Amino acid sequence: MTVDASALVAILFAESGYLDLVDAILEAAVARVGAPTLVEVEMVLAGRRGRPSGTEVASLVRELGLTVV
């Protein structure tokens, strides 16, 4: 499974259905995310919050066991 930016943003903002996304990612045999996708997520978070996300995205990647490609 390749995870896109919208899925990560939905999880980070606890949007409707985010727990289903978390379950699907954790149940996948392989879960990966592109490095450019992580940049996009960082930009969305900074735009919505008006500040950098710090280590939040990196922590989520670790918690979900995502492989960065």
Secondary structure as UniProt FT lines:
FT   HELIX           5..12
FT   TURN            13..14
FT   TURN            16..17
FT   HELIX           18..27
FT   STRAND          32..33
FT   HELIX           35..49
FT   TURN            54..55
FT   HELIX           56..64
FT   STRAND          67..68
//
